[in-house]
Amino acid sequence: MRDVALAAGVSLKTVSRVHNSDPNVAPATRERVEAAMKELGYLPNALATTFRQGTSPLVGVVVPSLTDHFFASLVQAIDATVAGADLMTVVAAVADPSDEQDRVEALLNRRLSGLVIAPSSHDHSYLAPWTAQLPIVFVDRPPEGLDADVVLSDDVQATEKAVAHLAANGHTHIGFIGNDAAITTTQERLRGYRQGLGAAGLAEDPELIKFHGDDPALAPTMAETMLAASPPASAVICSNARAAMALGPHLASIPIAVISFGDFPLADALTPSVAALDQHPTQIGTEAARRLLARIDDPDGAYDSRVTVGTTLVPRDSSARKGPAADHDRAQD
């Protein structure tokens, strides 16, 4: 800036005012300063701005995976939204929940303007000292041990909707494949599944509830086990897209109806195509970024701490498979 000021014959303050688009700078002076900037190849020092203002123009985003369609779409929406406020995102993928605190704190040490996190660990009290000085928004799962803004899918209503759809197609024995019974989202989706069964007048069978843990590749084996149960399942709800993606290519040989919680690329190209509950990750990411920007502008503003985004059932061939009750009804007709 000193070089620019010297070349343009103005003060440092005038260079700063031109850089910040101050309308009170005379047009001739502005042109002279801008010409000096161009000639000298001047670029503002973002690091210096960080130290001066106390924060950097960065929003941290933490997700479990960048290859997962849901989280990739989420990150893209957050990035597009904060870009409108002249902020950029820095993203960290935390595959192992035990690494979450270290990775998040490494981001926080970059003097972020805000943080959006899709949590994977089971204790977020480590963020408590940061909440007074930094806007933090959780997505996909609520925090544990911490009060913070959160944007979620309507997990319970979604799985209720899936059960109702399958029951309407004549399925009376519907299975559930989840990842980890300790995860809040799995618990909520299981609760919706159970409520859906109750609303449809169907009995719950513990043999038709399975958890694959960290290995979604087990989903096809679990579906075959459900088919061999007595009475056998004729449909299954996968509580996450990874399990549905593992099961999808086997549906030509495994005669079971399927609905995936979460849509995924090429779900409509499989044979049969896989029905899904679309979580609208772009909408969730946009809502989370908007909440974060609102908190940055007004940290003490009165907002509902929880935003719930509804899901949309996308019927495809895998959910159109009829259950035994539908076959019986057709025979009676």
C-alpha positions in Angstrom: 0.0 0.0 0.0 2.9 2.3 0.7 4.3 1.7 -2.8 0.8 2.4 -4.3 0.5 5.6 -2.2 3.9 6.8 -3.3 3.3 6.0 -7.0 -0.1 7.8 -7.0 1.0 10.7 -4.8 -1.7 10.1 -2.2 -1.8 9.0 1.5 -2.1 5.4 2.8 -5.6 6.2 4.0 -6.7 7.2 0.5 -5.4 3.9 -0.9 -7.4 2.1 1.7 -10.5 4.1 0.9 -10.1 3.3 -2.8 -9.6 -0.4 -2.0 -12.8 -0.4 0.2 -14.8 1.4 -2.6 -15.4 4.5 -0.5 -17.8 6.7 -2.6 -16.2 9.9 -1.1 -13.0 9.6 -3.1 -12.7 12.0 -6.0 -13.0 10.2 -9.4 -9.7 11.5 -10.6 -7.9 10.4 -7.4 -9.6 7.0 -7.7 -8.4 6.6 -11.3 -4.8 7.5 -10.3 -4.7 5.1 -7.4 -6.3 2.2 -9.4 -3.8 2.9 -12.2 -0.9 2.6 -9.7 -2.4 -0.6 -8.3 -2.6 -2.1 -11.7 0.9 -1.0 -12.7 2.5 -2.4 -9.4 0.3 -5.6 -9.4 -1.0 -4.7 -6.0 -3.1 -7.3 -4.2 -4.6 -6.9 -0.7 -3.0 -8.9 2.0 -5.7 -11.2 3.4 -3.5 -12.3 6.3 -3.0 -8.8 7.4 -6.7 -8.2 7.2 -7.2 -11.3 9.4 -4.9 -10.0 12.1 -6.5 -6.6 12.0 -10.1 -7.7 12.1 -9.6 -10.7 14.4 -11.2 -13.1 11.9 -10.5 -14.4 8.4 -13.1 -14.4 5.6 -13.3 -18.1 5.9 -16.2 -20.5 6.8 -15.1 -23.9 8.0 -17.2 -26.9 6.9 -16.7 -30.3 8.5 -18.4 -33.4 7.0 -17.7 -37.2 7.4 -17.1 -37.7 3.7 -16.6 -35.7 0.5 -17.4 -38.7 -1.8 -20.9 -39.2 -0.3 -23.5 -37.5 -2.6 -25.4 -36.0 0.3 -22.4 -34.3 1.9 -20.9 -33.2 -1.4 -24.1 -31.5 -2.3 -24.3 -30.0 1.1 -20.8 -28.5 0.9 -21.5 -27.1 -2.6 -24.6 -25.3 -1.4 -22.8 -23.8 1.6 -20.0 -22.6 -0.5 -22.3 -21.0 -3.1 -24.3 -19.2 -0.4 -21.4 -17.8 1.6 -19.7 -16.7 -1.6 -22.5 -14.1 -1.9 -21.2 -12.6 1.4 -17.6 -12.5 0.1 -16.7 -15.5 2.3 -14.9 -18.7 1.2 -15.1 -22.2 2.6 -12.4 -24.4 3.9 -13.5 -28.0 4.1 -12.3 -30.9 6.3 -13.5 -34.5 5.9 -13.6 -36.5 9.1 -14.1 -40.2 8.4 -13.1 -41.3 11.9 -15.2 -39.8 14.7 -12.2 -40.0 17.1 -10.5 -37.5 14.9 -13.3 -34.9 14.9 -12.2 -32.7 17.8 -8.6 -32.4 16.5 -9.6 -31.6 13.0 -12.3 -29.1 14.1 -9.9 -27.3 16.5 -7.3 -27.1 13.8 -9.8 -25.3 11.6 -10.9 -23.0 14.5 -7.3 -21.9 14.9 -7.5 -20.3 11.5 -9.7 -17.5 13.0 -12.8 -18.6 11.1 -15.8 -16.3 10.6 -18.1 -19.3 11.2 -18.3 -23.1 11.3 -20.8 -25.5 9.8 -20.4 -29.1 11.0 -22.0 -32.4 10.2 -20.9 -34.2 13.3 -19.7 -37.8 13.6 -18.6 -37.9 17.3 -20.9 -38.3 20.3 -19.6 -35.4 22.4 -19.5 -31.8 21.2 -18.9 -30.1 24.6 -15.4 -29.3 23.4 -17.0 -26.5 21.3 -18.6 -24.8 24.3 -15.8 -22.3 24.8 -16.1 -21.2 21.1 -19.9 -20.6 21.0 -19.7 -17.2 22.7 -17.4 -15.9 20.0 -18.1 -17.9 16.8 -21.3 -18.7 15.0 -21.6 -22.5 14.7 -24.3 -24.4 12.9 -24.8 -28.2 12.9 -26.3 -30.1 10.0 -27.7 -33.6 9.6 -27.4 -34.5 13.3 -27.9 -32.4 16.4 -24.9 -31.8 18.7 -24.5 -33.8 21.9 -23.5 -31.9 25.1 -23.9 -28.5 23.4 -26.7 -26.1 22.6 -26.3 -24.8 19.0 -28.2 -24.0 15.8 -29.0 -27.1 13.8 -30.6 -27.9 10.4 -32.0 -31.4 10.0 -34.0 -33.7 7.8 -37.4 -34.7 9.2 -36.1 -38.2 9.9 -39.2 -39.5 11.8 -41.8 -38.3 9.3 -39.7 -39.5 6.4 -39.5 -43.1 7.5 -43.2 -43.1 8.5 -43.9 -42.0 4.9 -41.8 -44.8 3.5 -43.6 -47.5 5.6 -47.0 -46.1 4.6 -46.0 -46.3 0.9 -44.8 -49.9 1.2 -47.9 -50.9 3.3 -50.1 -49.4 0.6 -48.4 -51.7 -1.9 -49.4 -54.7 0.1 -46.2 -55.2 2.3 -47.0 -56.5 5.8 -43.5 -57.5 6.8 -41.1 -54.6 6.3 -37.5 -54.6 7.4 -35.1 -51.9 8.5 -31.4 -51.7 7.8 -29.5 -49.0 9.7 -25.8 -48.2 10.2 -25.2 -47.6 13.9 -27.9 -47.9 16.5 -26.1 -45.3 18.7 -26.3 -42.5 16.0 -29.1 -40.0 16.5 -30.2 -40.1 12.9 -30.5 -43.9 12.9 -32.5 -43.7 16.2 -34.9 -41.1 14.7 -35.4 -43.1 11.5 -35.9 -46.3 13.4 -38.5 -44.4 15.6 -40.3 -43.3 12.4 -40.2 -46.8 11.1 -41.8 -48.2 14.2 -44.4 -45.4 14.3 -45.1 -46.1 10.6 -45.7 -49.8 11.4 -48.1 -48.9 14.2 -50.0 -46.5 12.0 -50.4 -49.2 9.3 -51.5 -51.8 11.9 -48.4 -53.9 11.3 -46.4 -55.8 13.9 -42.8 -55.2 14.5 -40.5 -58.2 14.1 -37.0 -57.8 15.8 -35.6 -60.2 13.2 -36.3 -57.7 10.5 -34.2 -54.9 12.1 -30.5 -55.0 11.2 -27.5 -52.7 11.7 -24.4 -52.9 9.4 -22.2 -50.6 11.4 -19.3 -49.3 9.3 -19.8 -51.9 6.6 -22.8 -51.1 4.3 -21.6 -53.9 2.0 -23.5 -56.2 4.4 -26.8 -54.8 3.2 -27.4 -57.5 0.5 -26.7 -60.3 3.0 -29.0 -58.7 5.5 -31.8 -58.5 2.9 -31.4 -62.2 2.1 -31.5 -63.0 5.8 -34.8 -61.1 6.0 -36.2 -63.0 3.0 -35.3 -66.3 4.8 -37.1 -65.2 8.1 -40.4 -66.7 9.1 -42.5 -64.9 8.1 -40.2 -63.4 5.4 -39.8 -59.7 4.7 -41.0 -58.5 1.3 -39.7 -55.0 1.7 -36.9 -53.1 3.5 -36.0 -49.5 4.3 -32.3 -48.6 4.2 -31.8 -45.8 6.6 -28.8 -44.5 4.7 -27.9 -44.3 1.0 -24.7 -46.2 1.4 -26.6 -49.4 2.3 -29.0 -48.8 -0.5 -26.1 -48.3 -3.0 -24.7 -51.7 -1.9 -28.0 -53.4 -2.1 -29.2 -51.8 -5.4 -27.1 -53.9 -7.9 -28.3 -57.1 -6.3 -32.0 -56.3 -6.6 -32.4 -58.2 -9.9 -31.7 -61.4 -7.9 -33.1 -60.4 -4.5 -36.9 -60.1 -4.8 -37.4 -57.5 -2.1 -38.9 -54.0 -2.4 -36.5 -51.2 -1.3 -36.6 -47.6 -0.3 -33.4 -45.7 0.4 -33.2 -42.9 3.0 -31.3 -40.5 0.8 -31.2 -40.4 -3.0 -28.0 -41.1 -4.8 -26.5 -40.8 -8.3 -27.6 -43.5 -10.8 -30.3 -44.8 -8.4 -32.7 -44.3 -11.3 -30.4 -46.1 -13.7 -30.2 -49.4 -11.8 -32.4 -52.4 -12.7 -34.7 -52.1 -10.9 -34.4 -48.4 -10.2 -34.1 -47.6 -6.5 -36.8 -45.6 -4.7 -35.6 -43.0 -2.3 -36.4 -40.4 0.3 -34.8 -37.3 -1.1 -33.3 -35.3 1.8 -32.7 -32.2 -0.3 -29.1 -31.7 0.7 -28.8 -28.5 -1.3 -31.7 -27.0 0.7 -30.2 -28.1 4.0 -26.8 -26.6 3.0 -28.4 -23.3 1.9 -30.4 -23.1 5.1 -27.4 -23.8 7.3 -25.3 -21.1 5.4 -28.1 -18.6 5.7 -28.4 -19.2 9.5 -24.6 -18.9 9.8 -24.6 -15.5 7.9 -27.4 -14.3 10.1 -25.5 -15.2 13.2 -22.4 -13.4 11.8 -24.4 -10.3 11.2 -26.4 -10.4 14.4 -24.8 -12.8 17.0 -27.5 -12.2 19.6 -30.5 -12.3 17.2 -33.5 -14.3 18.2 -33.8 -17.3 15.9 -35.4 -20.7 16.3 -32.4 -22.9 17.0 -33.7 -25.8 14.9 -34.7 -25.8 11.2 -36.2 -29.0 9.8 -36.2 -29.7 6.1 -38.8 -32.1 4.8 -38.1 -35.1 2.5 -39.7 -36.1 -0.7 -40.5 -39.7 -1.5 -39.3 -40.6 -5.0 -41.1 -43.8 -6.0 -39.2 -46.0 -8.5 -39.3 -49.6 -9.6 -37.9 -51.0 -6.3 -40.9 -49.6 -4.3 -43.4 -50.6 -7.0 -42.8 -54.3 -6.2 -46.1 -55.6 -4.7 -46.3 -57.4 -1.4 -48.2 -60.6 -0.6 -51.2 -58.7 0.7 -51.5 -56.9 -2.7 -51.4 -60.3 -4.4 -54.1 -61.6 -2.1 -56.3 -58.6 -2.8 -55.9 -59.1 -6.5 -56.9 -62.7 -6.2 -60.0 -61.8 -4.2 -61.0 -59.3 -6.9 
